[in-house]
Amino acid sequence: RQIGAEAARTEWVLFSDADIVFPSGFFSRLPRHFGADCVYGSKLSLDAYRASCRGFSYGQQLLHHAGIPAASGSNLALGRKALFAVGGFDRDLVCNEDSELVWRVKRAGFTVRFAADAPV
């Protein structure tokens, strides 16, 4: 993800996974959240993992409302300014590097928003 972020030349960088199917209207809903510096949403599933993903999504919402970002790199948009102000992804982490990055973005004073209306 960090290599992709460094190669990007846009103001915003959207991170996702190869198996993600963006629902209809996803990209038209996303800009309404761009008043924030970082936007993340839920990852849902259409297969056997549906219940697990739904539970994780619920947990993301609860944690966000408690002030704890629980971002997933499968549905994460970051403004370049915030992304690089905190040094980007920690390449030494083997998991949860997405949530850790968003936590650093929040602690640095940038605005983080959970986009409940933009699941993937």
TORFI-160325 format. One record per residue: x, y negated, z negated of N, C-alpha, C, O in turn; residue number from 1. Coordinates in steps of 0.05 Angstrom, whole numbers. Example, Ala and Ser with C-alpha at 12.3 -4.5 7.8 and 13.67 -1.06 7.14 Angstrom:
% residues 2
+--------+--------+--------+--------+---------+--------+--------+--------+--------+--------+--------+--------+-----+
:  neast : nnorth :    nup : caeast : canorth :   caup :  ceast : cnorth :    cup :  oeast : onorth :    oup :   n :
+--------+--------+--------+--------+---------+--------+--------+--------+--------+--------+--------+--------+-----+
:    264 :    114 :   -156 :    246 :      90 :   -156 :    264 :     66 :   -156 :    285 :     66 :   -169 :   1 :
:    257 :     45 :   -142 :    273 :      21 :   -143 :    258 :     -1 :   -157 :    268 :    -23 :   -161 :   2 :
+--------+--------+--------+--------+---------+--------+--------+--------+--------+--------+--------+--------+-----+
This chain:
% residues 120
+--------+--------+--------+--------+---------+--------+--------+--------+--------+--------+--------+--------+-----+
:  neast : nnorth :    nup : caeast : canorth :   caup :  ceast : cnorth :    cup :  oeast : onorth :    oup :   n :
+--------+--------+--------+--------+---------+--------+--------+--------+--------+--------+--------+--------+-----+
:     16 :     24 :      0 :      0 :       0 :      0 :     17 :    -25 :      0 :     11 :    -45 :     13 :   1 :
:     39 :    -24 :    -15 :     56 :     -48 :    -16 :     69 :    -55 :     11 :     71 :    -78 :     18 :   2 :
:     77 :    -34 :     26 :     88 :     -39 :     53 :     68 :    -52 :     71 :     74 :    -70 :     86 :   3 :
:     43 :    -42 :     70 :     21 :     -54 :     85 :     16 :    -83 :     77 :     12 :   -100 :     94 :   4 :
:     17 :    -89 :     51 :     12 :    -116 :     41 :     34 :   -135 :     52 :     28 :   -157 :     60 :   5 :
:     59 :   -125 :     51 :     81 :    -142 :     61 :     79 :   -147 :     91 :     88 :   -168 :    100 :   6 :
:     68 :   -128 :    106 :     66 :    -131 :    135 :     42 :   -149 :    143 :     42 :   -160 :    165 :   7 :
:     22 :   -150 :    126 :     -2 :    -166 :    132 :      5 :   -196 :    134 :     22 :   -206 :    120 :   8 :
:     -9 :   -209 :    153 :     -5 :    -238 :    157 :    -31 :   -254 :    152 :    -32 :   -277 :    159 :   9 :
:    -51 :   -241 :    141 :    -76 :    -255 :    136 :    -77 :   -266 :    107 :    -61 :   -258 :     90 :  10 :
:    -96 :   -284 :    102 :    -99 :    -295 :     76 :   -108 :   -275 :     55 :   -100 :   -276 :     32 :  11 :
:   -124 :   -256 :     64 :   -134 :    -234 :     47 :   -124 :   -207 :     58 :   -120 :   -204 :     82 :  12 :
:   -120 :   -189 :     40 :   -112 :    -162 :     47 :   -132 :   -142 :     35 :   -137 :   -143 :     11 :  13 :
:   -144 :   -126 :     52 :   -164 :    -106 :     43 :   -150 :    -79 :     42 :   -139 :    -70 :     62 :  14 :
:   -152 :    -66 :     19 :   -140 :     -39 :     16 :   -163 :    -19 :     15 :   -184 :    -23 :      3 :  15 :
:   -158 :      4 :     28 :   -177 :      26 :     28 :   -163 :     52 :     32 :   -138 :     53 :     31 :  16 :
:   -177 :     73 :     36 :   -166 :     100 :     41 :   -175 :    110 :     68 :   -194 :    101 :     79 :  17 :
:   -160 :    130 :     78 :   -165 :     140 :    105 :   -193 :    154 :    107 :   -204 :    155 :    129 :  18 :
:   -203 :    164 :     85 :   -229 :     179 :     86 :   -253 :    161 :     80 :   -275 :    171 :     77 :  19 :
:   -249 :    135 :     78 :   -271 :     117 :     72 :   -287 :    110 :     97 :   -276 :    105 :    118 :  20 :
:   -313 :    110 :     94 :   -331 :     101 :    115 :   -345 :     76 :    103 :   -359 :     78 :     84 :  21 :
:   -340 :     54 :    116 :   -352 :      29 :    107 :   -382 :     28 :    114 :   -388 :     32 :    138 :  22 :
:   -399 :     23 :     95 :   -428 :      23 :    101 :   -435 :     -2 :    118 :   -421 :    -22 :    118 :  23 :
:   -457 :      0 :    131 :   -467 :     -22 :    147 :   -470 :    -47 :    130 :   -481 :    -45 :    108 :  24 :
:   -461 :    -69 :    140 :   -463 :     -94 :    125 :   -441 :   -100 :    105 :   -440 :   -121 :     94 :  25 :
:   -422 :    -81 :    101 :   -401 :     -84 :     82 :   -385 :   -110 :     87 :   -381 :   -126 :     69 :  26 :
:   -376 :   -113 :    112 :   -358 :    -136 :    118 :   -373 :   -163 :    118 :   -361 :   -184 :    115 :  27 :
:   -399 :   -162 :    122 :   -415 :    -187 :    120 :   -420 :   -195 :     91 :   -424 :   -219 :     86 :  28 :
:   -420 :   -176 :     73 :   -425 :    -182 :     44 :   -399 :   -191 :     30 :   -400 :   -206 :     11 :  29 :
:   -377 :   -181 :     39 :   -351 :    -186 :     26 :   -344 :   -216 :     23 :   -335 :   -224 :      2 :  30 :
:   -347 :   -232 :     44 :   -339 :    -261 :     41 :   -353 :   -276 :     19 :   -342 :   -296 :     10 :  31 :
:   -376 :   -268 :     11 :   -390 :    -283 :    -11 :   -374 :   -282 :    -37 :   -379 :   -298 :    -55 :  32 :
:   -356 :   -263 :    -39 :   -340 :    -260 :    -63 :   -313 :   -274 :    -61 :   -297 :   -273 :    -80 :  33 :
:   -307 :   -287 :    -38 :   -280 :    -298 :    -34 :   -275 :   -323 :    -50 :   -254 :   -336 :    -46 :  34 :
:   -293 :   -331 :    -68 :   -287 :    -352 :    -86 :   -268 :   -342 :   -108 :   -256 :   -358 :   -123 :  35 :
:   -266 :   -316 :   -110 :   -247 :    -303 :   -129 :   -221 :   -299 :   -115 :   -219 :   -302 :    -91 :  36 :
:   -200 :   -291 :   -130 :   -174 :    -285 :   -119 :   -171 :   -256 :   -114 :   -153 :   -247 :    -99 :  37 :
:   -188 :   -240 :   -126 :   -186 :    -211 :   -124 :   -215 :   -200 :   -126 :   -230 :   -208 :   -144 :  38 :
:   -222 :   -182 :   -108 :   -249 :    -171 :   -108 :   -246 :   -140 :   -105 :   -231 :   -131 :    -88 :  39 :
:   -260 :   -126 :   -122 :   -260 :     -97 :   -119 :   -288 :    -86 :   -123 :   -305 :    -99 :   -136 :  40 :
:   -293 :    -63 :   -111 :   -320 :     -51 :   -113 :   -318 :    -21 :   -118 :   -296 :    -10 :   -122 :  41 :
:   -341 :     -9 :   -119 :   -343 :      20 :   -124 :   -336 :     37 :   -100 :   -336 :     28 :    -77 :  42 :
:   -329 :     62 :   -107 :   -325 :      82 :    -86 :   -346 :    103 :    -92 :   -346 :    116 :   -113 :  43 :
:   -363 :    107 :    -72 :   -384 :     127 :    -75 :   -378 :    151 :    -57 :   -359 :    149 :    -41 :  44 :
:   -392 :    172 :    -59 :   -387 :     196 :    -44 :   -413 :    208 :    -34 :   -434 :    206 :    -46 :  45 :
:   -411 :    221 :    -11 :   -434 :     234 :      1 :   -432 :    264 :     -1 :   -450 :    278 :      9 :  46 :
:   -411 :    274 :    -14 :   -407 :     303 :    -16 :   -409 :    313 :    -45 :   -423 :    301 :    -61 :  47 :
:   -395 :    334 :    -51 :   -397 :     347 :    -77 :   -387 :    329 :   -100 :   -393 :    334 :   -123 :  48 :
:   -373 :    307 :    -93 :   -362 :     290 :   -114 :   -381 :    266 :   -120 :   -373 :    248 :   -135 :  49 :
:   -405 :    267 :   -110 :   -424 :     245 :   -113 :   -428 :    237 :   -142 :   -427 :    214 :   -149 :  50 :
:   -434 :    257 :   -159 :   -439 :     251 :   -188 :   -415 :    239 :   -201 :   -417 :    221 :   -217 :  51 :
:   -392 :    250 :   -196 :   -367 :     240 :   -208 :   -362 :    211 :   -199 :   -355 :    195 :   -216 :  52 :
:   -365 :    205 :   -174 :   -360 :     178 :   -164 :   -381 :    158 :   -175 :   -374 :    136 :   -182 :  53 :
:   -405 :    167 :   -178 :   -426 :     150 :   -189 :   -420 :    143 :   -218 :   -423 :    121 :   -227 :  54 :
:   -410 :    163 :   -233 :   -402 :     158 :   -261 :   -379 :    139 :   -263 :   -378 :    122 :   -280 :  55 :
:   -359 :    143 :   -245 :   -336 :     125 :   -245 :   -345 :     96 :   -238 :   -335 :     77 :   -250 :  56 :
:   -363 :     93 :   -219 :   -373 :      67 :   -212 :   -387 :     54 :   -235 :   -383 :     30 :   -240 :  57 :
:   -403 :     69 :   -250 :   -416 :      58 :   -274 :   -396 :     49 :   -294 :   -398 :     27 :   -306 :  58 :
:   -375 :     65 :   -298 :   -354 :      58 :   -316 :   -339 :     33 :   -307 :   -332 :     16 :   -324 :  59 :
:   -335 :     30 :   -281 :   -322 :       6 :   -271 :   -338 :    -19 :   -278 :   -326 :    -39 :   -287 :  60 :
:   -364 :    -17 :   -275 :   -381 :     -40 :   -281 :   -380 :    -47 :   -311 :   -377 :    -70 :   -318 :  61 :
:   -381 :    -27 :   -328 :   -380 :     -31 :   -357 :   -354 :    -44 :   -365 :   -353 :    -63 :   -380 :  62 :
:   -332 :    -33 :   -355 :   -306 :     -43 :   -362 :   -302 :    -72 :   -352 :   -291 :    -89 :   -366 :  63 :
:   -311 :    -77 :   -328 :   -309 :    -104 :   -317 :   -324 :   -124 :   -335 :   -313 :   -146 :   -341 :  64 :
:   -348 :   -117 :   -343 :   -363 :    -135 :   -361 :   -350 :   -139 :   -388 :   -355 :   -158 :   -402 :  65 :
:   -333 :   -119 :   -396 :   -318 :    -122 :   -421 :   -292 :   -136 :   -417 :   -276 :   -140 :   -436 :  66 :
:   -287 :   -145 :   -392 :   -262 :    -160 :   -386 :   -239 :   -143 :   -379 :   -216 :   -153 :   -378 :  67 :
:   -244 :   -118 :   -373 :   -222 :     -99 :   -365 :   -226 :    -90 :   -336 :   -245 :    -76 :   -331 :  68 :
:   -209 :    -99 :   -318 :   -212 :     -91 :   -290 :   -205 :    -62 :   -287 :   -183 :    -53 :   -296 :  69 :
:   -221 :    -47 :   -273 :   -216 :     -18 :   -267 :   -218 :    -15 :   -237 :   -236 :      0 :   -227 :  70 :
:   -201 :    -28 :   -223 :   -202 :     -28 :   -194 :   -193 :     -1 :   -182 :   -176 :     13 :   -193 :  71 :
:   -203 :      5 :   -159 :   -195 :      27 :   -143 :   -183 :     17 :   -116 :   -196 :      0 :   -103 :  72 :
:   -160 :     27 :   -109 :   -148 :      18 :    -84 :   -163 :     26 :    -59 :   -156 :     18 :    -37 :  73 :
:   -184 :     42 :    -62 :   -200 :      50 :    -39 :   -220 :     28 :    -32 :   -233 :     29 :    -11 :  74 :
:   -223 :      8 :    -49 :   -242 :     -14 :    -44 :   -232 :    -39 :    -59 :   -243 :    -47 :    -80 :  75 :
:   -211 :    -51 :    -49 :   -197 :     -73 :    -62 :   -189 :    -94 :    -42 :   -175 :    -88 :    -23 :  76 :
:   -196 :   -119 :    -47 :   -188 :    -141 :    -30 :   -174 :   -161 :    -48 :   -184 :   -169 :    -69 :  77 :
:   -150 :   -170 :    -39 :   -134 :    -189 :    -54 :   -126 :   -212 :    -37 :   -118 :   -208 :    -14 :  78 :
:   -127 :   -236 :    -48 :   -115 :    -259 :    -35 :    -85 :   -256 :    -36 :    -74 :   -248 :    -57 :  79 :
:    -71 :   -263 :    -15 :    -42 :    -260 :    -14 :    -28 :   -276 :    -37 :     -9 :   -266 :    -49 :  80 :
:    -39 :   -299 :    -43 :    -27 :    -315 :    -64 :    -26 :   -300 :    -91 :     -5 :   -299 :   -104 :  81 :
:    -48 :   -289 :    -99 :    -50 :    -273 :   -124 :    -33 :   -248 :   -122 :    -18 :   -241 :   -141 :  82 :
:    -35 :   -234 :   -100 :    -20 :    -209 :    -96 :     10 :   -212 :   -100 :     22 :   -197 :   -115 :  83 :
:     21 :   -233 :    -87 :     50 :    -236 :    -88 :     59 :   -252 :   -112 :     83 :   -251 :   -119 :  84 :
:     41 :   -267 :   -124 :     49 :    -282 :   -148 :     56 :   -263 :   -171 :     72 :   -270 :   -188 :  85 :
:     44 :   -240 :   -171 :     49 :    -220 :   -192 :     68 :   -198 :   -183 :     73 :   -179 :   -198 :  86 :
:     79 :   -200 :   -159 :     99 :    -181 :   -149 :     87 :   -157 :   -135 :    102 :   -139 :   -128 :  87 :
:     62 :   -157 :   -129 :     50 :    -135 :   -114 :     47 :   -109 :   -130 :     49 :   -110 :   -155 :  88 :
:     44 :    -87 :   -116 :     41 :     -61 :   -129 :     67 :    -53 :   -142 :     89 :    -58 :   -132 :  89 :
:     65 :    -40 :   -165 :     88 :     -29 :   -179 :     95 :     -2 :   -166 :     80 :     18 :   -169 :  90 :
:    116 :     -1 :   -151 :    124 :      23 :   -136 :    133 :     46 :   -154 :    136 :     68 :   -145 :  91 :
:    139 :     40 :   -179 :    147 :      61 :   -198 :    124 :     77 :   -209 :    129 :     98 :   -221 :  92 :
:    100 :     67 :   -206 :     77 :      81 :   -216 :     68 :    102 :   -196 :     67 :     97 :   -172 :  93 :
:     60 :    126 :   -206 :     51 :     147 :   -188 :     20 :    149 :   -187 :      9 :    162 :   -170 :  94 :
:      7 :    135 :   -205 :    -22 :     134 :   -205 :    -31 :    108 :   -219 :    -16 :     96 :   -234 :  95 :
:    -55 :    100 :   -214 :    -68 :      76 :   -226 :    -53 :     50 :   -220 :    -56 :     31 :   -234 :  96 :
:    -37 :     50 :   -199 :    -22 :      26 :   -191 :    -42 :      4 :   -182 :    -35 :    -19 :   -184 :  97 :
:    -65 :     12 :   -173 :    -85 :      -8 :   -164 :    -97 :    -22 :   -188 :    -99 :    -47 :   -189 :  98 :
:   -106 :     -7 :   -208 :   -117 :     -19 :   -233 :    -96 :    -36 :   -247 :   -102 :    -57 :   -258 :  99 :
:    -71 :    -26 :   -248 :    -50 :     -40 :   -261 :    -44 :    -67 :   -247 :    -39 :    -87 :   -261 : 100 :
:    -44 :    -66 :   -221 :    -40 :     -91 :   -206 :    -62 :   -111 :   -212 :    -56 :   -135 :   -217 : 101 :
:    -87 :   -103 :   -211 :   -109 :    -121 :   -216 :   -108 :   -132 :   -245 :   -115 :   -155 :   -250 : 102 :
:    -99 :   -115 :   -264 :    -96 :    -124 :   -291 :    -75 :   -147 :   -293 :    -80 :   -167 :   -306 : 103 :
:    -53 :   -144 :   -278 :    -33 :    -165 :   -278 :    -43 :   -190 :   -264 :    -37 :   -212 :   -273 : 104 :
:    -59 :   -187 :   -243 :    -71 :    -210 :   -229 :    -89 :   -225 :   -249 :    -87 :   -250 :   -251 : 105 :
:   -105 :   -211 :   -264 :   -123 :    -224 :   -284 :   -107 :   -237 :   -306 :   -113 :   -260 :   -313 : 106 :
:    -87 :   -224 :   -316 :    -71 :    -236 :   -338 :    -55 :   -260 :   -328 :    -49 :   -278 :   -344 : 107 :
:    -50 :   -262 :   -302 :    -35 :    -285 :   -292 :    -54 :   -309 :   -288 :    -45 :   -330 :   -279 : 108 :
:    -80 :   -305 :   -294 :    -99 :    -327 :   -292 :   -115 :   -329 :   -267 :   -130 :   -348 :   -263 : 109 :
:   -112 :   -310 :   -249 :   -128 :    -309 :   -225 :   -155 :   -298 :   -230 :   -159 :   -284 :   -250 : 110 :
:   -174 :   -305 :   -213 :   -202 :    -296 :   -217 :   -206 :   -269 :   -204 :   -199 :   -264 :   -181 : 111 :
:   -217 :   -250 :   -220 :   -222 :    -223 :   -210 :   -252 :   -218 :   -212 :   -265 :   -225 :   -232 : 112 :
:   -263 :   -207 :   -190 :   -292 :    -203 :   -189 :   -298 :   -174 :   -181 :   -285 :   -163 :   -162 : 113 :
:   -317 :   -162 :   -194 :   -327 :    -136 :   -187 :   -351 :   -140 :   -168 :   -370 :   -154 :   -175 : 114 :
:   -349 :   -129 :   -144 :   -370 :    -133 :   -124 :   -389 :   -109 :   -124 :   -385 :    -89 :   -109 : 115 :
:   -409 :   -110 :   -141 :   -428 :     -88 :   -144 :   -444 :    -83 :   -118 :   -454 :    -61 :   -113 : 116 :
:   -446 :   -104 :   -101 :   -461 :    -101 :    -76 :   -444 :    -93 :    -53 :   -454 :    -93 :    -30 : 117 :
:   -419 :    -84 :    -58 :   -402 :     -77 :    -36 :   -388 :    -50 :    -41 :   -363 :    -49 :    -42 : 118 :
:   -403 :    -29 :    -45 :   -390 :      -3 :    -49 :   -381 :      9 :    -22 :   -391 :      1 :     -1 : 119 :
:   -362 :     27 :    -23 :   -354 :      42 :      1 :   -359 :     71 :     -4 :   -354 :     87 :     14 : 120 :
+--------+--------+--------+--------+---------+--------+--------+--------+--------+--------+--------+--------+-----+
